[in-house]
Each structure stands twice: as C-alpha cells, then as structure tokens.
Amino acid sequence: MEPWELSQGYLEISRQDLRENARRVTEAVGCPVIGVVKCDGYGVSAAEAAAAWESAGAAMLAVSEPEEALALRRAGFRETDLLLLSPVVSPGLLEALIGAGVILTVTNPDTARRYARLGGGRPVRVHVSADTGMGRFGLRWDDLEGFRAVYRTEGLQFEGCFSHFAASFEASRRMTALQLERFLSLTEALAAEGFPVGLRHMANSCAALRFQETRLDAVLVGSALVGRLPVTVPVELRRVGVYQAMVVDVRTLRRGDTTGYGAICRVRRDTRVAVVALGHQQGFGLVHRPECFRARDVLRHIHGLLRTRHTPQTVLYQGQALPVVGRVGTQFTLVDASGTDLAPGQYVSANVDMLLPPPRRRYV
C-alpha cells in the first residue's frame, strides 16, 4: 500500500506539470535561472522542485534556510550550485554549509568577517545582498563604504550581488523601477572601483516574467514553478498541486439545525451534507489578518470580505462545486452534498495553501 493511501487526505502533484512550468519559465526569460526551492519546494518537496528546475537547465538552486541547503545535499544534489539567501549565525551550521560548498549570502561587513573567519583557509563562496527597498536583508544601496568593507574582506570568493523586488506584482512599475535604478547605480559604482560584482540578479517570479529589463545576468524564480502567482503573466503556467480530501461521513441536517462552533450557521432546509477530512490544518479556507499599514489596505480588506460574503468556499466532486456549509473547521468541514452520490471513502478536491506541510503527497 502506498503511503498516501494510509491517510484521509493527500496533496496530488503532477511531475510533468512541474517540469513543464520550469521549461516555460526558462525559455521565457532567456537568461540563467536560479531555481528557488524554499519552503520545501513551495509544498511539492524541495527535491522534486529541484529536479524539475534541473530538467529545464537551471543555472543553480536557492533556498532560504540553512537546513534546506543541507537537506538538498543529502538528497543527492551534491554537485549543483546552491545559494543560501539568508545570513547564518550559528558556527556549527556555517562550518557544515561551507564544507558542503553552499554559496552564502553576505548582508554586512560583520557577516563577511564571520564567514571568512570560519572558512579555515578555504575561499568561502558568497553573493552580496543589497537592500533597495525590501528592508529585510542586505546593506542599504547607498552605503558604499559598507560595501567597500565587505569586498575588502579576505578569504571570500565573491560570485554575485543581488537584491529583491518588493512590489513586482503591482500594476504600477514605480517601486520596481526605483529599486532597479538603485541596484544598477550600486553595481555600476562597485564595478567602477574594481570590485568583483559577479552575477547580478534581483528579479523574482513576477518581475522576471513581466518586466524584461529586470532580468540582468540571472533571475531568481520560485513560485512560478507551481503556477501560483498573484498576477497574470505573459506565460501560461500550470497550477500544480490539488488536495484530495476523503469524505468520512454523510448525514442530513434538518431545517433549523445549526453547525460548528458558535452555531453560526443555521440551515434553511433539509440538507444532505458530507463531513470531509479537510480544514485549516491542511491549509483550506485560511483567513489571513490584513496588513493594515495604509488606509487603502483597510478598505481593500473590507471590500474583499464583502465580495466573498455570498461566495462560500467550495470543493470539487466530479467537476461539481460543492459549497461549504457553515464554518471551515480545523480538521473536518461540512459540504453540501445535495443531489450527489457522495459517500464515505470517496474524495473531493480542494485548493489549499501549499506552504503548509501536507500529511502525504502523491506524485502523478
């Protein structure tokens, strides 16, 4: 019996669709691709995502956490160039990463000195991170003295310089253009002083596929692999990953019966419902708090709530959309099974948040 058959739900993933998305992205951008496989390959597994990128000829792979890099090495990706996109503090992790030949990210002179000190006389491969507006990692783009201190650190092998776009998914190009201008002015100034800038890259999935001018020497593409981008791009990508949830019970709610915590839903008619092993734990129907830093963010959130008030979450059964009855549960959710032959042991399909670890995966 396969592992996925021992679960009441599993994430179904098409390897062919992964490879096809990787191929289409690589052909569309026309420059070296750094395939990002962080967050366990955006839910499909880091090893599967890495294999898909390698099948399309990606120049290297990238991850966000040290453990992800070491896990890929253990999974057999020993000769692949592998870039870690965040700084490392732990001496033990640093030694393991340097020993595994992982390319590290330098975010300031202190990290540069730390890496060099633990290199043990071996040149430590690094890319230098520049903050052009994301505000997360890297030296501010106009801190030339800080960059000079980084590049003058002995014991480091400088192979690239990168930044990250903050708003490449928005209709306006204003922030993207501003960040690109900042990054190019920085790298031109460094090159003019004779520093080894190396491979310049800052385009993420949305920027790489939408704005040709952002592609530079390479692009850093992640979520495009699973075809889940927040905006339309001029490349047709296949949406990868659908959750198959088992029906564990079927029952009838009578008119006036209530459902769920808080008894928030009262059915208006006798309704045949299926109890599905699906909920927030699997990444279904999650409601995220709004990031309300501006008035327009608050208004946008309210508008979204009003728009979806009369459009409940649904699952699919034989091509038919079945609406959720009441609230989405933590592990079990009711769906309206009226007019169907849905029975315990059968499966319904649902879109879920792929970044939550699934209990099982099935590759088709």
C-alpha positions as CSV (number, residue, x, y, z in Angstrom):
1,M,0.0,0.0,0.0
2,E,1.3,3.4,-0.9
3,P,1.9,6.0,1.9
4,W,-0.8,8.3,0.6
5,E,-3.3,5.5,0.9
6,L,-2.8,5.4,4.6
7,S,-4.1,9.0,5.0
8,Q,-7.5,10.6,4.8
9,G,-6.1,13.2,2.6
10,Y,-3.1,13.9,0.3
11,L,-1.6,16.5,-2.0
12,E,-1.7,15.4,-5.6
13,I,1.2,16.7,-7.6
14,S,2.0,16.4,-11.3
15,R,5.7,16.0,-12.0
16,Q,5.0,16.6,-15.7
17,D,3.4,20.0,-14.9
18,L,6.4,20.9,-12.7
19,R,8.8,20.2,-15.4
20,E,6.7,22.0,-18.0
21,N,6.4,25.1,-15.8
22,A,10.2,25.1,-15.3
23,R,10.8,24.7,-19.1
24,R,8.4,27.6,-19.9
25,V,9.9,29.9,-17.4
26,T,13.4,29.2,-18.6
27,E,12.5,29.7,-22.2
28,A,10.6,32.9,-21.5
29,V,13.3,34.7,-19.5
30,G,16.1,33.9,-21.9
31,C,18.8,34.2,-19.2
32,P,20.2,31.9,-16.4
33,V,17.6,30.9,-13.9
34,I,18.2,30.4,-10.2
35,G,15.5,28.0,-9.2
36,V,14.2,28.8,-5.7
37,V,13.1,25.7,-3.8
38,K,12.5,27.1,-0.4
39,C,9.6,26.2,1.9
40,D,10.0,22.5,0.9
41,G,9.8,23.4,-2.8
42,Y,6.7,25.6,-2.2
43,G,4.9,22.5,-1.0
44,V,5.8,20.0,-3.7
45,S,9.1,18.9,-1.8
46,A,12.4,20.5,-2.3
47,A,13.9,17.5,-4.1
48,E,11.0,17.3,-6.6
49,A,11.2,21.1,-7.2
50,A,15.0,20.9,-7.6
51,A,14.7,18.0,-10.1
52,A,12.2,20.0,-12.2
53,W,14.5,23.0,-12.3
54,E,17.5,20.9,-13.2
55,S,15.5,19.2,-16.0
56,A,15.0,22.7,-17.5
57,G,18.7,23.6,-17.2
58,A,18.5,26.0,-14.3
59,A,21.9,27.5,-13.5
60,M,21.7,26.9,-9.8
61,L,19.2,26.4,-6.9
62,A,18.4,28.6,-4.0
63,V,16.9,28.1,-0.5
64,S,16.1,30.4,2.4
65,E,17.2,28.3,5.4
66,P,20.5,26.5,6.2
67,E,18.7,23.2,6.9
68,E,17.1,23.3,3.5
69,A,20.5,23.6,1.8
70,L,22.0,20.7,3.8
71,A,18.9,18.6,3.2
72,L,19.3,19.0,-0.6
73,R,22.9,17.9,-0.4
74,R,21.8,14.8,1.5
75,A,19.1,14.2,-1.2
76,G,21.8,13.8,-3.8
77,F,22.2,17.4,-5.2
78,R,25.9,17.4,-4.4
79,E,27.3,19.0,-7.5
80,T,24.6,21.6,-8.0
81,D,25.5,25.2,-7.2
82,L,23.3,26.0,-4.2
83,L,22.7,29.6,-2.9
84,L,21.5,30.3,0.6
85,L,19.6,33.5,0.6
86,S,19.8,34.4,4.3
87,P,22.7,35.1,6.7
88,V,23.9,32.4,9.1
89,V,24.9,33.0,12.7
90,S,25.5,29.5,14.1
91,P,29.2,28.5,13.9
92,G,28.2,24.8,13.6
93,L,25.8,25.5,10.7
94,L,28.3,27.7,9.0
95,E,31.0,25.1,9.1
96,A,28.6,22.5,7.7
97,L,27.5,24.8,4.9
98,I,31.0,25.8,3.9
99,G,32.0,22.1,3.9
100,A,29.0,21.3,1.7
101,G,30.1,24.0,-0.8
102,V,27.0,26.1,-0.3
103,I,27.2,29.7,-1.6
104,L,26.5,32.0,1.3
105,T,24.8,35.4,1.4
106,V,26.7,38.4,2.9
107,T,24.5,41.1,4.4
108,N,27.0,43.4,6.0
109,P,30.7,43.6,7.0
110,D,30.1,41.6,10.2
111,T,28.7,38.6,8.3
112,A,31.6,38.8,5.8
113,R,34.2,38.7,8.6
114,R,32.3,35.8,10.3
115,Y,32.3,33.7,7.2
116,A,35.9,34.4,6.4
117,R,36.9,33.5,10.0
118,L,35.2,30.1,9.8
119,G,36.4,29.3,6.3
120,G,39.5,27.6,7.7
121,G,41.7,29.0,4.9
122,R,39.4,27.9,2.2
123,P,37.8,30.6,0.0
124,V,34.2,30.9,1.0
125,R,31.8,31.4,-1.9
126,V,29.4,34.3,-1.4
127,H,26.8,36.6,-3.0
128,V,26.4,40.0,-1.6
129,S,22.9,41.2,-0.6
130,A,21.8,44.8,-1.2
131,D,18.7,46.4,0.3
132,T,17.0,48.5,-2.4
133,G,13.6,48.8,-0.7
134,M,12.6,45.4,0.7
135,G,14.0,46.2,4.0
136,R,14.8,42.7,5.1
137,F,18.5,41.8,4.4
138,G,21.5,43.5,2.9
139,L,23.3,46.8,3.1
140,R,21.4,49.8,2.0
141,W,22.0,50.5,-1.6
142,D,23.7,53.9,-1.0
143,D,26.1,52.6,1.8
144,L,29.1,52.4,-0.5
145,E,31.5,52.5,2.4
146,G,29.8,49.3,3.9
147,F,30.1,47.6,0.5
148,R,33.7,48.5,0.2
149,A,34.3,46.9,3.6
150,V,32.6,43.8,2.5
151,Y,34.5,43.4,-0.7
152,R,37.8,44.1,1.0
153,T,37.3,41.1,3.4
154,E,39.9,38.5,2.7
155,G,39.0,34.8,2.5
156,L,35.8,35.3,0.5
157,Q,35.1,34.4,-3.1
158,F,32.7,37.0,-4.5
159,E,30.5,35.4,-7.2
160,G,27.4,37.6,-7.2
161,C,25.4,40.6,-6.0
162,F,21.6,40.7,-5.6
163,S,18.6,42.4,-4.3
164,H,14.8,41.6,-4.1
165,F,11.8,43.4,-5.6
166,A,9.1,44.4,-3.1
167,A,6.2,45.1,-5.4
168,S,6.7,43.5,-8.8
169,F,3.2,42.1,-8.6
170,E,1.5,45.5,-8.6
171,A,0.1,47.2,-11.7
172,S,2.4,50.2,-11.2
173,R,6.0,49.8,-12.1
174,R,7.1,52.8,-9.9
175,M,8.6,50.8,-7.0
176,T,10.1,48.2,-9.3
177,A,11.7,50.8,-11.5
178,L,13.0,52.7,-8.4
179,Q,14.6,49.5,-6.9
180,L,16.1,48.6,-10.3
181,E,17.6,52.0,-10.6
182,R,19.1,51.9,-7.1
183,F,20.6,48.4,-7.7
184,L,22.1,49.3,-11.1
185,S,23.7,52.5,-9.7
186,L,25.2,50.5,-6.9
187,T,26.6,47.7,-9.0
188,E,28.0,50.2,-11.6
189,A,29.7,52.2,-8.8
190,L,31.2,49.0,-7.3
191,A,32.4,47.8,-10.7
192,A,33.9,51.2,-11.4
193,E,36.0,50.8,-8.3
194,G,37.2,47.4,-9.4
195,F,35.2,45.2,-7.0
196,P,34.1,41.8,-8.3
197,V,30.4,42.3,-8.5
198,G,29.8,39.0,-10.3
199,L,26.4,37.7,-11.2
200,R,23.7,40.4,-10.8
201,H,20.2,39.3,-10.0
202,M,17.1,40.7,-8.4
203,A,14.1,39.6,-10.4
204,N,11.7,37.3,-8.6
205,S,9.0,35.3,-10.4
206,C,6.6,38.2,-11.2
207,A,9.4,40.6,-12.2
208,A,11.2,38.0,-14.3
209,L,8.1,37.2,-16.3
210,R,6.6,40.7,-16.5
211,F,9.5,43.1,-16.9
212,Q,12.3,42.2,-19.3
213,E,14.5,45.0,-18.0
214,T,14.8,43.4,-14.6
215,R,16.4,40.1,-15.8
216,L,20.0,41.3,-15.7
217,D,22.5,38.4,-15.5
218,A,20.1,35.9,-13.9
219,V,16.7,35.7,-12.4
220,L,15.6,34.2,-9.1
221,V,12.3,32.3,-9.7
222,G,10.4,30.3,-7.1
223,S,6.6,30.4,-7.0
224,A,6.2,30.3,-10.8
225,L,7.2,26.7,-10.7
226,V,3.9,25.8,-9.0
227,G,1.9,28.2,-11.2
228,R,0.6,30.2,-8.2
229,L,1.3,33.9,-8.9
230,P,-0.8,36.8,-7.6
231,V,-1.0,38.4,-11.1
232,T,-1.4,37.4,-14.7
233,V,1.9,36.9,-16.5
234,P,2.5,36.5,-20.3
235,V,3.5,32.9,-19.9
236,E,0.9,30.1,-19.5
237,L,1.8,28.2,-16.3
238,R,0.0,25.1,-15.0
239,R,-1.3,25.3,-11.5
240,V,0.4,22.5,-9.6
241,G,-1.0,20.7,-6.5
242,V,-4.5,19.9,-5.5
243,Y,-5.6,18.5,-2.2
244,Q,-7.7,15.3,-2.2
245,A,-9.7,15.0,0.9
246,M,-11.7,11.9,2.0
247,V,-15.3,12.0,2.9
248,V,-15.6,10.3,6.3
249,D,-19.3,10.6,6.9
250,V,-22.6,11.7,5.2
251,R,-25.6,12.9,7.1
252,T,-28.7,15.0,6.9
253,L,-29.2,18.3,8.7
254,R,-32.8,19.2,9.3
255,R,-34.2,22.7,8.7
256,G,-33.2,24.9,11.6
257,D,-30.2,22.8,12.7
258,T,-27.0,24.6,13.4
259,T,-23.4,23.7,12.6
260,G,-20.0,24.3,14.0
261,Y,-18.6,26.3,17.0
262,G,-20.7,29.3,17.8
263,A,-23.6,27.7,16.0
264,I,-23.1,30.4,13.5
265,C,-24.9,28.7,10.6
266,R,-28.5,27.6,10.7
267,V,-29.6,25.6,7.6
268,R,-32.8,26.8,5.9
269,R,-33.8,23.5,4.5
270,D,-33.2,19.8,5.0
271,T,-29.6,19.4,3.6
272,R,-27.6,16.3,2.9
273,V,-24.0,17.1,4.0
274,A,-20.7,15.3,3.7
275,V,-18.1,15.5,6.5
276,V,-14.8,16.0,4.8
277,A,-11.3,15.5,6.4
278,L,-10.3,19.0,5.4
279,G,-9.8,22.2,7.2
280,H,-7.4,24.9,8.4
281,Q,-4.8,22.2,9.3
282,Q,-4.5,21.3,5.6
283,G,-4.4,25.0,4.6
284,F,-8.0,25.2,3.4
285,G,-10.1,28.3,3.9
286,L,-7.4,30.2,5.9
287,V,-8.3,33.8,6.7
288,H,-5.3,36.0,7.0
289,R,-5.2,39.1,9.1
290,P,-5.0,42.2,6.9
291,E,-1.6,44.1,6.9
292,C,-3.2,47.4,7.5
293,F,-0.4,49.9,7.3
294,R,-2.3,52.2,5.0
295,A,-6.0,53.3,4.8
296,R,-6.3,51.7,1.4
297,D,-5.2,48.4,2.8
298,V,-8.1,48.5,5.3
299,L,-10.6,49.4,2.6
300,R,-9.3,46.7,0.3
301,H,-9.7,44.1,3.1
302,I,-13.2,45.2,3.8
303,H,-14.1,45.1,0.1
304,G,-12.7,41.6,-0.1
305,L,-14.8,40.4,2.8
306,L,-18.0,42.0,1.3
307,R,-17.2,40.4,-2.1
308,T,-16.8,36.9,-0.7
309,R,-19.7,37.1,1.8
310,H,-22.0,35.4,-0.6
311,T,-19.4,33.2,-2.3
312,P,-18.6,30.4,0.2
313,Q,-15.5,28.2,0.0
314,T,-16.1,25.2,-2.3
315,V,-14.7,21.8,-3.0
316,L,-15.0,19.8,-6.3
317,Y,-16.6,16.5,-6.8
318,Q,-16.8,15.1,-10.3
319,G,-16.5,18.6,-11.7
320,Q,-19.3,20.0,-9.5
321,A,-18.6,22.7,-6.9
322,L,-19.9,21.9,-3.5
323,P,-20.2,24.8,-1.1
324,V,-19.0,24.6,2.5
325,V,-21.9,24.6,5.0
326,G,-21.1,26.8,7.9
327,R,-17.5,27.5,9.0
328,V,-14.4,25.7,7.7
329,G,-13.2,23.5,10.6
330,T,-9.8,22.8,11.9
331,Q,-9.7,19.2,10.7
332,F,-13.3,18.5,9.4
333,T,-15.6,20.6,7.3
334,L,-19.2,20.1,6.1
335,V,-20.0,20.5,2.4
336,D,-23.4,20.5,0.7
337,A,-23.7,17.1,-0.9
338,S,-27.3,17.6,-2.1
339,G,-28.0,15.9,-5.4
340,T,-24.8,13.9,-5.4
341,D,-23.9,10.3,-4.7
342,L,-21.1,11.3,-2.5
343,A,-20.4,8.6,0.1
344,P,-17.8,7.8,2.8
345,G,-14.5,6.8,1.4
346,Q,-14.8,9.0,-1.7
347,Y,-12.6,12.0,-2.3
348,V,-13.3,15.7,-3.0
349,S,-10.7,18.1,-4.4
350,A,-9.8,21.4,-2.9
351,N,-7.3,24.3,-3.3
352,V,-5.2,24.7,-0.2
353,D,-2.3,26.8,1.0
354,M,0.7,24.8,-0.4
355,L,3.1,26.3,2.2
356,L,1.5,24.2,5.0
357,P,3.2,20.8,5.2
358,P,0.7,18.2,3.8
359,P,0.3,14.9,5.6
360,R,1.0,12.9,2.4
361,R,2.0,13.6,-1.2
362,R,1.1,11.6,-4.2
363,Y,3.0,12.2,-7.5
364,V,1.3,11.5,-10.8
